[in-house]
Amino acid sequence: QAEDGIRDVERSRGLGDVYKRQVHLSMEIMPLENRTFSGYFWNNPQSLVKFAKKKNLRITLDITHMATRTTDIIPFFLSLYEPDLVENIHFSDFGPTEQHRFPGRGVLPITRFLNLLKRLNYQGLLTVELTPSELPNSRGEVISQLKALTDFIKEVMR
């Protein structure tokens, strides 16, 4: 929770600022299931981009969903990235059979990806999305691990 110090208070916009801005709808790229597209209608990445542009929507890119297609996520990300189109990135790691792992516990180039976002001057949201089994049982350890992750992200993005 933000009250426990997880939120980056120096850069956080808070809910008051969100309500002052224009609201955008964002469509998320979804994973492949058993190496085929799931039932999600816009699961083809290029079709999703085309549709989002046509309807003035934004895109949420989930890097573990991208990794169900290829673990070489940087070229894939760059093929879809446009500053005014990508508004949110779901950030986590990926194992061959597991999505939304804690960053550093999978096979994705997490530091290289963050460096790419820095070079692109990415200004959108970076949402840490984790499967609950990746978190420790104690609340104190959850807070400690998420704070360490936040510090790592801030250090790389500095």
N, C-alpha and C positions, 0 to 999 in steps of 0.2 A: 504494500500500500504506500501511497505517496507520503502519508503522515509518518511513515517509518524511515524516511530519508532516501528512498529509492529514486524518486524523481530528481532530475537534474534541475535544481531550483534556479540556477543562474540562467539557463536557457529555456526553461519551461514557460509555455505561454499561458497555461492555466485555462480553465473553462471560460472565464470571463472574456479572454481574448479570442477564443474559438467562436463564441457567439457574435463577436463584432465583425468577424470575417465572413466572406461568402462561403456557403457550404457546398462541397463537391461530393458527388457520388463516385465511388471507386469500385471497380470490378477486380476480383482476384484471379490470378492464374492458378489453376488447380493442378493436382498431380496426375500422372498417369497411374492407372491401376492395372497391374499385371501386364505392363508394357502396352496397354491400349488406353485410349481416351476414356475418362470416366463419363458418366451421364451428363455432366455439366456442359451445357450447350456451346459455350464459347471457350472450350478448352484448347482449341488450336490457337497458339500464341499470336500468330499474324492476324487471324480473324478477330481475335479479341482487341488488338490494337486498332484495326480498321473500324470495328464497331464502336469502340470508345471514342475515337476521333469524330466519327459521324454523329454521335449522340452527345458530344461534349462531356464525356465522362472521364474519369481518371482511372489509373491502374494501380493495383497493389501487386507487387512482385514478391512472391514467397520463394526464397532461395532454395528451400528444401523441395518445394513442388517443382521448381526448375530442375533440381538434381535428379528427379525421377526420370528425366529425359537424358541428361548428361551431367556428370560431376564437373565438367569443364564449364562452370557457370559464368565465368567472366565474359567470354565471347557471346554466350547466349544472352546474358544481361544486356550487353552493349547492343545487340541486335534489336532489342525492344525498348531501350532507354531513350526517352526524350524528356528534358527537364520539365516541361509543362504537362506532361502526360503521366509520368510515374510520381505518385504522391505519397506512397507508403511502401516500405519494404519490410516484410516479415523476416526477421533475422534469427537463424538458428543453424545447427549443423545437421549433417545427414550421414547415416550409415546405410549399408546396402539394403537393409530391410526396415530401417527406422528413420522416420522423419522427426523434425523438431527436437533434435538432441541439443544438449547444452553446447554452446560454441567451444570448439577445441576437443570435443569427444567424438568427432566423426571424421569424414574425409574431405570436407570442403576447404578451400583456401581462404579461411576466414580473414586473416590479416591482409592478404592481398586484396580481398574484396573491399574491406574497409578503406584501404589505401586508394582503391579505385574511386570509391564514393568521395573521398577527400579531393582527389584530382578533378573530379567532375563538379566539385562544389555543390554536392547534393544538399538540397535544402528541405526535403520532405521529411516525413516521419520515418523513424527506424523503430519498429516494434519487435521486441524480443518475444518470440513465440516458442514456448517449450511444452513438451508433453509432461504431465505431472510426475511421471516416474523418473524424470531427470533431476528432480529436486529432492533435497534431503527431507527427512521427516520433521526436524525441528524448525520452528519458525525463525529462530536466531540464525541457524545455518543457511536458511533460504535467503534471509536478508543479507548475510555476509557474502554469499556467493553472487547474488545479484549486484551488490555494491561493487565487488571485485570486477564483475563483468562490465558494469557501467564505467568504472575507472579505466579499464582496458580500452573500451571503445573510445572514450574521451582522449586517452593518450595517443592512440593511433590516428584519430581524426584531428588532432591538434595541429 
